[in-house]
């Protein structure tokens, strides 16, 4: 009986056989305008030229009675009068255990040369976030395998954290360390708008064979359509949701949310949205909120999200930086000065915060971290005086203690990219530090 019902359900999910069509009247940049077809925003479509070539695309809006669509590839060859056909379905991605260890693009097509993906279920990539009442309070810590994060910025299962930093400070290296060392069941990584050269480097150097075995990597490069860059983030989130519903604890890493916002800005401006702060359209900020709200603890499983944010010129007041920081449950700031000093990972502990740390840590952990943070703050206030030799020992007992202890704290916070740091070992070393 169930097999019979499943056949009918598959027919309901299948695209309609009758398809509406329209006619292209204008193409400008990445935007194609047409008379018809009858469709809705977000539907997939195909643009058919006179030679029978098909250009897959997506409906992005309307202007009066004109339909606005965007092809997934370059619009070369599209002419006035070409036929545009709506499919009646929204973008989806294959999901299943067969995705583990694979590299796919934003549409779910394999990029790793390992053949097709034997998955028999599809999932719509853009859905509404879960209801607030469906969420479970976050009470259990999750290990990231990074001492600085697990000790001073402890995260909970289902928490959402931002990794903020300028270009070249080590964001990719840090997320590679997390993917290899996390205590989550699996990792889903989205590389949005990545340089083509760096994709293989990330897979081999940052993620490695060990991390790749229990990871799904979704890639869209910087030369691709903004729609494919958006789909990479949505597809990765949909895949994470599938595993979460199967009872898994998933680590979702999105690199970077800034390039995702830029892709949405391209789509919004092309569709006629008014630019606001720094040229970003209103849909950018609503899209970011909907996307990050899909992560969380759902009772049966969880999605712990880490979202990297590129700070242009290390500017913390950038509108995207400010918006993302307000949406997330904590932030990790990477400091270029620490990178220059050879301190890796270059996490600025005093500027970083995990808002859920009090809910997931034992009291003695919180007490020790508070004491060590205080010593770091005392040392940081007088660091310039110490460096030039202007401070006289004995003038301030707290500063004397900080000068004695801070080198040991910094040694504890340093970690090689290839080094794994299990949570129990990190906690033991933290409690051994003098305070």
Kinemage of the C-alpha trace (Angstrom):
@kinemage 1
@onewidth
@group {chain A} dominant
@subgroup {mainchain}
@vectorlist {calphas} color= white
{ca unk a 1} P 0.000 0.000 0.000
{ca unk a 2} L 2.803 2.421 0.938
{ca unk a 3} L 4.578 1.737 -2.388
{ca unk a 4} L 1.349 2.522 -4.253
{ca unk a 5} L 0.857 5.787 -2.339
{ca unk a 6} L 4.502 6.749 -2.867
{ca unk a 7} L 4.012 6.480 -6.647
{ca unk a 8} L 1.088 8.915 -6.491
{ca unk a 9} L 2.988 11.317 -4.186
{ca unk a 10} L 5.889 11.385 -6.645
{ca unk a 11} L 3.441 12.315 -9.401
{ca unk a 12} L 2.180 15.207 -7.257
{ca unk a 13} L 5.745 16.468 -6.774
{ca unk a 14} L 6.561 16.147 -10.471
{ca unk a 15} L 6.462 19.304 -12.623
{ca unk a 16} L 3.204 19.897 -14.476
{ca unk a 17} L 3.125 18.595 -18.036
{ca unk a 18} L 1.339 21.699 -19.317
{ca unk a 19} L 3.746 24.636 -19.396
{ca unk a 20} L 3.067 28.318 -19.972
{ca unk a 21} L 5.309 30.122 -22.430
{ca unk a 22} L 6.131 33.721 -23.340
{ca unk a 23} L 8.277 35.759 -25.712
{ca unk a 24} L 11.554 37.598 -25.006
{ca unk a 25} L 11.256 41.342 -25.678
{ca unk a 26} L 14.486 42.641 -24.164
{ca unk a 27} L 17.784 41.447 -22.647
{ca unk a 28} L 19.909 43.866 -20.672
{ca unk a 29} L 22.998 42.630 -18.856
{ca unk a 30} L 21.931 39.565 -16.889
{ca unk a 31} L 18.228 40.426 -16.998
{ca unk a 32} L 15.811 39.052 -19.601
{ca unk a 33} L 12.383 40.713 -20.038
{ca unk a 34} L 9.514 38.867 -21.659
{ca unk a 35} L 5.798 39.007 -22.391
{ca unk a 36} L 4.624 36.043 -20.310
{ca unk a 37} L 4.724 33.298 -19.278
{ca unk a 38} L 2.178 32.906 -16.496
{ca unk a 39} L 4.446 32.206 -13.508
{ca unk a 40} L 5.447 33.147 -9.961
{ca unk a 41} L 8.628 34.663 -8.517
{ca unk a 42} L 11.241 32.010 -7.745
{ca unk a 43} L 10.058 29.507 -10.369
{ca unk a 44} L 12.607 27.965 -12.680
{ca unk a 45} L 12.271 28.601 -16.394
{ca unk a 46} L 13.968 27.830 -19.722
{ca unk a 47} L 14.750 30.251 -22.534
{ca unk a 48} L 14.689 28.513 -25.926
{ca unk a 49} L 16.518 30.109 -28.854
{ca unk a 50} L 15.783 29.587 -32.554
{ca unk a 51} L 18.415 26.829 -32.789
{ca unk a 52} L 16.780 24.763 -30.078
{ca unk a 53} L 19.336 25.619 -27.377
{ca unk a 54} L 17.933 25.891 -23.863
{ca unk a 55} L 19.124 28.379 -21.230
{ca unk a 56} L 17.948 27.480 -17.699
{ca unk a 57} L 16.927 30.457 -15.593
{ca unk a 58} L 14.740 31.731 -12.789
{ca unk a 59} L 11.894 34.242 -12.504
{ca unk a 60} L 13.140 37.150 -10.335
{ca unk a 61} L 10.268 39.646 -10.563
{ca unk a 62} L 7.754 41.609 -12.600
{ca unk a 63} L 7.639 45.115 -14.025
{ca unk a 64} L 4.055 45.901 -14.925
{ca unk a 65} L 2.982 43.086 -17.244
{ca unk a 66} L 6.593 42.224 -18.117
{ca unk a 67} L 8.200 39.116 -16.619
{ca unk a 68} L 11.794 39.532 -15.385
{ca unk a 69} L 14.011 36.469 -15.447
{ca unk a 70} L 17.698 35.718 -15.130
{ca unk a 71} L 19.591 32.872 -16.850
{ca unk a 72} L 21.906 30.692 -14.757
{ca unk a 73} L 24.636 31.030 -17.390
{ca unk a 74} L 25.721 33.882 -19.643
{ca unk a 75} L 22.864 35.167 -21.795
{ca unk a 76} L 24.925 35.009 -25.016
{ca unk a 77} L 22.790 33.931 -27.966
{ca unk a 78} L 19.407 35.016 -26.574
{ca unk a 79} L 17.514 37.079 -29.130
{ca unk a 80} L 14.347 39.139 -29.387
{ca unk a 81} L 11.376 36.846 -29.874
{ca unk a 82} L 12.951 33.739 -28.301
{ca unk a 83} L 10.547 31.540 -26.355
{ca unk a 84} L 10.612 31.421 -22.549
{ca unk a 85} L 8.886 28.520 -20.790
{ca unk a 86} L 7.992 28.290 -17.078
{ca unk a 87} L 8.483 24.892 -15.455
{ca unk a 88} L 6.018 25.420 -12.621
{ca unk a 89} L 8.524 24.272 -9.982
{ca unk a 90} L 10.986 25.941 -7.635
{ca unk a 91} L 14.702 25.028 -7.405
{ca unk a 92} L 15.460 21.821 -5.487
{ca unk a 93} L 18.482 19.654 -4.684
{ca unk a 94} L 19.100 15.924 -4.309
{ca unk a 95} L 19.495 14.840 -0.671
{ca unk a 96} L 20.655 11.611 0.940
{ca unk a 97} L 23.622 9.846 2.511
{ca unk a 98} L 25.173 9.492 -0.955
{ca unk a 99} L 26.114 13.181 -0.735
{ca unk a 100} L 28.734 12.547 1.981
{ca unk a 101} L 32.240 13.006 0.605
{ca unk a 102} L 30.952 14.731 -2.548
{ca unk a 103} L 31.464 18.166 -4.092
{ca unk a 104} L 28.462 19.646 -5.920
{ca unk a 105} L 27.486 22.975 -7.459
{ca unk a 106} L 24.576 25.217 -6.486
{ca unk a 107} L 22.154 23.174 -8.612
{ca unk a 108} L 23.290 19.855 -7.102
{ca unk a 109} L 25.358 18.671 -10.090
{ca unk a 110} L 28.587 16.834 -9.097
{ca unk a 111} L 31.888 18.686 -9.592
{ca unk a 112} L 34.314 16.044 -8.308
{ca unk a 113} L 34.328 13.723 -11.322
{ca unk a 114} L 33.043 10.781 -9.261
{ca unk a 115} L 29.943 10.205 -11.355
{ca unk a 116} L 26.298 10.794 -10.592
{ca unk a 117} L 24.865 10.953 -7.085
{ca unk a 118} L 22.672 7.983 -6.150
{ca unk a 119} L 20.095 9.928 -4.153
{ca unk a 120} L 16.386 9.312 -4.641
{ca unk a 121} L 14.864 12.263 -2.823
{ca unk a 122} L 14.760 15.945 -3.668
{ca unk a 123} L 14.266 18.896 -1.349
{ca unk a 124} L 13.212 22.439 -2.187
{ca unk a 125} L 16.143 24.725 -1.394
{ca unk a 126} L 14.231 27.805 -0.245
{ca unk a 127} L 11.679 27.199 2.499
{ca unk a 128} L 10.340 29.121 5.491
{ca unk a 129} L 12.350 28.924 8.741
{ca unk a 130} L 10.919 26.666 11.474
{ca unk a 131} L 8.437 28.072 13.956
{ca unk a 132} L 9.951 29.504 17.153
{ca unk a 133} L 7.903 26.969 19.135
{ca unk a 134} L 9.493 24.065 17.246
{ca unk a 135} L 12.932 24.943 18.561
{ca unk a 136} L 14.552 23.312 21.577
{ca unk a 137} L 16.581 25.384 24.092
{ca unk a 138} L 20.318 25.032 23.522
{ca unk a 139} L 21.946 23.365 26.528
{ca unk a 140} L 24.695 21.076 25.152
{ca unk a 141} L 28.121 22.314 24.015
{ca unk a 142} L 29.568 21.334 20.662
{ca unk a 143} L 33.304 20.994 20.135
{ca unk a 144} L 34.815 22.807 17.154
{ca unk a 145} L 38.289 21.333 17.605
{ca unk a 146} L 39.749 24.844 18.020
{ca unk a 147} L 41.091 25.581 21.542
{ca unk a 148} L 40.439 29.324 21.414
{ca unk a 149} L 36.784 28.760 20.461
{ca unk a 150} L 36.034 25.762 22.710
{ca unk a 151} L 37.547 27.443 25.775
{ca unk a 152} L 36.786 31.181 25.580
{ca unk a 153} L 33.899 31.157 23.073
{ca unk a 154} L 32.172 27.837 23.740
{ca unk a 155} L 29.298 27.148 21.333
{ca unk a 156} L 26.153 25.090 21.821
{ca unk a 157} L 24.500 22.634 19.462
{ca unk a 158} L 22.242 24.706 17.238
{ca unk a 159} L 24.022 28.009 17.847
{ca unk a 160} L 24.774 30.428 15.006
{ca unk a 161} L 28.144 32.182 15.034
{ca unk a 162} L 29.769 34.698 12.729
{ca unk a 163} L 33.459 34.643 11.788
{ca unk a 164} L 34.408 38.240 10.929
{ca unk a 165} L 37.674 39.267 9.305
{ca unk a 166} L 39.336 41.063 6.418
{ca unk a 167} L 40.760 39.339 3.380
{ca unk a 168} L 43.731 37.041 3.933
{ca unk a 169} L 43.516 36.729 7.726
{ca unk a 170} L 42.796 32.981 7.821
{ca unk a 171} L 39.027 32.442 7.640
{ca unk a 172} L 39.311 29.444 5.271
{ca unk a 173} L 42.013 27.834 7.437
{ca unk a 174} L 39.844 28.242 10.535
{ca unk a 175} L 36.736 26.687 8.977
{ca unk a 176} L 38.895 23.813 7.697
{ca unk a 177} L 40.089 23.191 11.263
{ca unk a 178} L 36.478 23.181 12.450
{ca unk a 179} L 35.353 20.756 9.743
{ca unk a 180} L 38.110 18.274 10.697
{ca unk a 181} L 37.900 18.633 14.468
{ca unk a 182} L 34.198 19.124 15.191
{ca unk a 183} L 32.229 16.705 17.346
{ca unk a 184} L 29.221 17.115 15.000
{ca unk a 185} L 28.104 14.047 13.049
{ca unk a 186} L 28.873 15.692 9.708
{ca unk a 187} L 29.733 19.006 8.092
{ca unk a 188} L 28.083 20.855 5.216
{ca unk a 189} L 30.310 23.535 3.669
{ca unk a 190} L 29.078 26.189 1.212
{ca unk a 191} L 31.766 28.079 -0.727
{ca unk a 192} L 29.865 31.043 -2.161
{ca unk a 193} L 31.536 33.161 -4.839
{ca unk a 194} L 34.902 31.496 -4.190
{ca unk a 195} L 37.894 31.983 -6.480
{ca unk a 196} L 38.181 28.943 -8.749
{ca unk a 197} L 41.857 28.511 -7.863
{ca unk a 198} L 41.121 28.274 -4.154
{ca unk a 199} L 38.429 25.568 -4.278
{ca unk a 200} L 40.811 22.639 -4.754
{ca unk a 201} L 43.291 24.204 -2.309
{ca unk a 202} L 40.567 24.365 0.330
{ca unk a 203} L 39.486 20.779 -0.291
{ca unk a 204} L 43.030 19.381 -0.160
{ca unk a 205} L 44.816 21.664 2.317
{ca unk a 206} L 42.157 23.025 4.681
{ca unk a 207} L 39.587 20.203 4.663
{ca unk a 208} L 41.788 17.219 3.787
{ca unk a 209} L 40.782 13.591 3.346
{ca unk a 210} L 39.786 13.274 7.007
{ca unk a 211} L 37.373 16.216 6.881
{ca unk a 212} L 36.060 15.327 3.434
{ca unk a 213} L 34.921 11.839 4.453
{ca unk a 214} L 32.075 13.221 6.553
{ca unk a 215} L 31.401 16.433 4.656
{ca unk a 216} L 29.276 17.728 1.809
{ca unk a 217} L 30.777 20.660 -0.083
{ca unk a 218} L 28.630 22.971 -2.218
{ca unk a 219} L 30.606 25.289 -4.510
{ca unk a 220} L 29.781 28.333 -6.611
{ca unk a 221} L 32.682 30.311 -8.052
{ca unk a 222} L 32.930 34.072 -8.479
{ca unk a 223} L 32.499 33.910 -12.272
{ca unk a 224} L 29.093 32.244 -12.046
{ca unk a 225} L 25.657 33.846 -12.148
{ca unk a 226} L 24.454 35.501 -8.917
{ca unk a 227} L 21.578 32.995 -8.941
{ca unk a 228} L 24.022 30.075 -8.720
{ca unk a 229} L 25.855 31.796 -5.878
{ca unk a 230} L 22.556 32.186 -4.040
{ca unk a 231} L 21.610 28.586 -4.758
{ca unk a 232} L 24.874 27.316 -3.267
{ca unk a 233} L 23.949 28.817 0.120
{ca unk a 234} L 20.313 27.681 -0.091
{ca unk a 235} L 21.247 24.158 -1.253
{ca unk a 236} L 23.793 23.728 1.559
{ca unk a 237} L 21.179 24.822 4.112
{ca unk a 238} L 18.574 22.460 2.621
{ca unk a 239} L 21.047 19.539 2.772
{ca unk a 240} L 21.825 20.392 6.406
{ca unk a 241} L 18.080 20.437 7.158
{ca unk a 242} L 17.668 16.975 5.620
{ca unk a 243} L 20.359 15.470 7.867
{ca unk a 244} L 19.012 17.399 10.879
{ca unk a 245} L 15.552 15.876 10.337
{ca unk a 246} L 17.246 12.456 10.247
{ca unk a 247} L 18.453 13.089 13.830
{ca unk a 248} L 22.002 14.185 12.990
{ca unk a 249} L 23.954 17.036 14.550
{ca unk a 250} L 25.215 19.059 11.602
{ca unk a 251} L 27.918 21.722 11.402
{ca unk a 252} L 26.969 24.153 8.613
{ca unk a 253} L 29.734 26.474 7.383
{ca unk a 254} L 28.931 29.232 4.879
{ca unk a 255} L 31.872 31.122 3.352
{ca unk a 256} L 31.091 33.894 2.847
{ca unk a 257} L 27.846 35.582 3.698
{ca unk a 258} L 29.211 38.863 2.303
{ca unk a 259} L 29.536 37.416 -1.204
{ca unk a 260} L 26.031 35.958 -0.766
{ca unk a 261} L 24.723 39.451 0.034
{ca unk a 262} L 26.517 40.830 -3.026
{ca unk a 263} L 24.834 38.187 -5.213
{ca unk a 264} L 21.398 39.126 -3.844
{ca unk a 265} L 22.245 42.794 -4.410
{ca unk a 266} L 22.963 42.046 -8.099
{ca unk a 267} L 19.621 40.287 -8.470
{ca unk a 268} L 17.722 42.991 -6.569
{ca unk a 269} L 19.206 45.906 -8.514
{ca unk a 270} L 18.576 44.144 -11.833
{ca unk a 271} L 14.934 43.573 -10.806
{ca unk a 272} L 14.514 47.282 -10.015
{ca unk a 273} L 14.812 47.367 -6.217
{ca unk a 274} L 15.963 50.707 -4.761
{ca unk a 275} L 19.511 50.683 -3.325
{ca unk a 276} L 19.856 51.531 0.374
{ca unk a 277} L 22.943 51.312 2.609
{ca unk a 278} L 26.106 50.908 0.493
{ca unk a 279} L 23.979 49.955 -2.497
{ca unk a 280} L 22.433 46.900 -0.808
{ca unk a 281} L 18.748 46.426 -1.567
{ca unk a 282} L 16.078 45.736 1.088
{ca unk a 283} L 15.768 42.099 -0.074
{ca unk a 284} L 19.389 41.472 0.996
{ca unk a 285} L 18.642 41.987 4.672
{ca unk a 286} L 15.392 39.994 4.637
{ca unk a 287} L 17.157 37.159 2.765
{ca unk a 288} L 19.951 37.012 5.370
{ca unk a 289} L 17.430 36.819 8.214
{ca unk a 290} L 15.452 33.996 6.542
{ca unk a 291} L 18.611 32.024 5.785
{ca unk a 292} L 20.286 32.102 9.207
{ca unk a 293} L 16.968 31.430 10.988
{ca unk a 294} L 16.878 27.999 9.311
{ca unk a 295} L 19.745 26.854 11.573
{ca unk a 296} L 19.110 25.874 15.187
{ca unk a 297} L 18.305 23.046 17.597
{ca unk a 298} L 15.159 21.194 16.563
{ca unk a 299} L 14.990 18.499 19.251
{ca unk a 300} L 15.690 15.466 17.077
{ca unk a 301} L 18.740 17.058 15.450
{ca unk a 302} L 20.568 20.344 15.192
{ca unk a 303} L 22.275 22.668 12.731
{ca unk a 304} L 25.156 24.649 14.222
{ca unk a 305} L 25.932 27.462 11.803
{ca unk a 306} L 29.215 29.289 11.253
{ca unk a 307} L 28.961 32.153 8.762
{ca unk a 308} L 32.076 33.979 7.598
{ca unk a 309} L 31.776 37.714 6.962
{ca unk a 310} L 34.347 39.627 4.922
{ca unk a 311} L 35.007 43.035 6.467
{ca unk a 312} L 36.140 45.458 3.753
{ca unk a 313} L 39.125 47.330 5.143
{ca unk a 314} L 38.487 45.595 8.497
{ca unk a 315} L 35.477 47.918 8.921
{ca unk a 316} L 33.211 46.715 11.740
{ca unk a 317} L 30.547 49.309 10.836
{ca unk a 318} L 29.883 47.903 7.359
{ca unk a 319} L 26.070 47.435 6.954
{ca unk a 320} L 26.385 43.694 6.266
{ca unk a 321} L 28.734 43.219 9.235
{ca unk a 322} L 26.312 45.080 11.492
{ca unk a 323} L 23.226 43.258 10.164
{ca unk a 324} L 24.743 39.774 10.449
{ca unk a 325} L 26.110 40.441 13.934
{ca unk a 326} L 22.602 41.375 15.093
{ca unk a 327} L 21.138 38.148 13.644
{ca unk a 328} L 23.632 35.678 15.112
{ca unk a 329} L 24.257 34.249 18.583
{ca unk a 330} L 27.858 35.363 18.794
{ca unk a 331} L 30.822 36.600 16.799
{ca unk a 332} L 34.471 35.646 16.327
{ca unk a 333} L 36.717 38.483 15.176
{ca unk a 334} L 39.963 37.673 13.360
{ca unk a 335} L 42.673 40.275 13.964
{ca unk a 336} L 45.138 41.173 11.178
{ca unk a 337} L 47.671 42.291 13.799
{ca unk a 338} L 47.724 38.789 15.297
{ca unk a 339} L 48.207 37.326 11.810
{ca unk a 340} L 51.227 39.601 11.321
{ca unk a 341} L 52.652 38.352 14.634
{ca unk a 342} L 52.282 34.715 13.519
{ca unk a 343} L 49.570 34.009 16.106
{ca unk a 344} L 47.213 31.383 14.614
{ca unk a 345} L 44.294 31.178 14.670
{ca unk a 346} L 44.263 35.017 14.883
{ca unk a 347} L 41.165 35.271 17.094
{ca unk a 348} L 40.803 38.487 19.058
{ca unk a 349} L 39.387 37.041 22.281
{ca unk a 350} L 38.403 40.378 23.821
{ca unk a 351} L 36.372 41.463 20.769
{ca unk a 352} L 34.721 38.050 20.354
{ca unk a 353} L 31.705 36.688 22.209
{ca unk a 354} L 29.507 33.595 22.421
{ca unk a 355} L 26.117 34.668 23.748
{ca unk a 356} L 25.098 31.111 24.662
{ca unk a 357} L 28.280 30.230 26.535
{ca unk a 358} L 26.638 30.698 30.001
{ca unk a 359} L 23.926 28.181 29.006
{ca unk a 360} L 26.276 25.381 27.879
{ca unk a 361} L 29.278 25.610 30.256
{ca unk a 362} L 29.754 24.402 33.828
{ca unk a 363} L 30.247 27.164 36.469
{ca unk a 364} L 33.976 26.487 36.996
{ca unk a 365} L 34.566 26.914 33.254
{ca unk a 366} L 32.826 30.300 33.276
{ca unk a 367} L 34.698 31.473 36.373
{ca unk a 368} L 38.096 30.540 34.894
{ca unk a 369} L 37.367 32.192 31.541
{ca unk a 370} L 36.138 35.393 33.243
{ca unk a 371} L 39.357 35.608 35.268
{ca unk a 372} L 41.574 35.020 32.215
{ca unk a 373} L 39.615 37.537 30.135
{ca unk a 374} L 40.150 40.106 32.888
{ca unk a 375} L 43.917 39.543 32.801
{ca unk a 376} L 43.936 39.851 28.994
{ca unk a 377} L 41.992 43.127 29.238
{ca unk a 378} L 44.351 44.529 31.901
{ca unk a 379} L 47.382 43.614 29.764
{ca unk a 380} L 45.791 44.993 26.581
{ca unk a 381} L 45.163 48.434 28.181
{ca unk a 382} L 48.854 48.876 29.016
{ca unk a 383} L 50.480 46.880 26.218
{ca unk a 384} L 52.037 49.952 24.562
{ca unk a 385} L 53.640 51.040 27.857
{ca unk a 386} L 55.009 47.539 28.430
{ca unk a 387} L 56.466 47.333 24.906
{ca unk a 388} L 58.419 50.602 25.181
{ca unk a 389} L 59.584 49.814 28.722
{ca unk a 390} L 57.702 52.708 30.337
{ca unk a 391} L 55.960 50.544 32.942
{ca unk a 392} L 57.733 50.012 36.254
{ca unk a 393} L 57.102 46.665 37.903
{ca unk a 394} L 55.206 46.990 41.195
{ca unk a 395} L 53.147 50.016 40.130
{ca unk a 396} L 50.015 47.905 39.585
{ca unk a 397} L 49.681 44.425 41.162
{ca unk a 398} L 46.990 43.353 38.655
{ca unk a 399} L 49.151 44.364 35.704
{ca unk a 400} L 52.137 42.563 37.231
{ca unk a 401} L 50.039 39.406 37.414
{ca unk a 402} L 48.835 39.908 33.822
{ca unk a 403} L 52.409 40.300 32.553
{ca unk a 404} L 53.265 37.007 34.241
{ca unk a 405} L 50.226 35.020 33.022
{ca unk a 406} L 49.375 36.420 29.553
{ca unk a 407} L 52.286 34.687 27.738
{ca unk a 408} L 50.938 31.321 28.953
{ca unk a 409} L 47.416 32.263 27.827
{ca unk a 410} L 48.694 33.206 24.364
{ca unk a 411} L 50.602 29.946 24.124
{ca unk a 412} L 47.392 28.088 24.995
{ca unk a 413} L 45.446 29.981 22.325
{ca unk a 414} L 47.929 29.185 19.553
{ca unk a 415} L 47.172 26.085 17.512
{ca unk a 416} L 48.592 24.657 14.303
{ca unk a 417} L 46.148 24.104 11.445
{ca unk a 418} L 46.947 20.365 11.466
{ca unk a 419} L 46.502 20.007 15.244
{ca unk a 420} L 43.308 18.500 16.637
{ca unk a 421} L 42.109 19.657 20.054
{ca unk a 422} L 39.363 17.467 21.614
{ca unk a 423} L 37.085 19.279 24.049
{ca unk a 424} L 38.115 17.295 27.197
{ca unk a 425} L 41.811 18.017 26.561
{ca unk a 426} L 41.059 21.707 25.947
{ca unk a 427} L 39.054 21.957 29.190
{ca unk a 428} L 41.844 20.281 31.202
{ca unk a 429} L 44.494 22.651 29.819
{ca unk a 430} L 42.218 25.654 30.446
{ca unk a 431} L 41.759 24.717 34.107
{ca unk a 432} L 45.525 24.329 34.500
{ca unk a 433} L 46.188 27.927 33.429
{ca unk a 434} L 47.008 30.312 36.320
{ca unk a 435} L 44.489 33.108 36.856
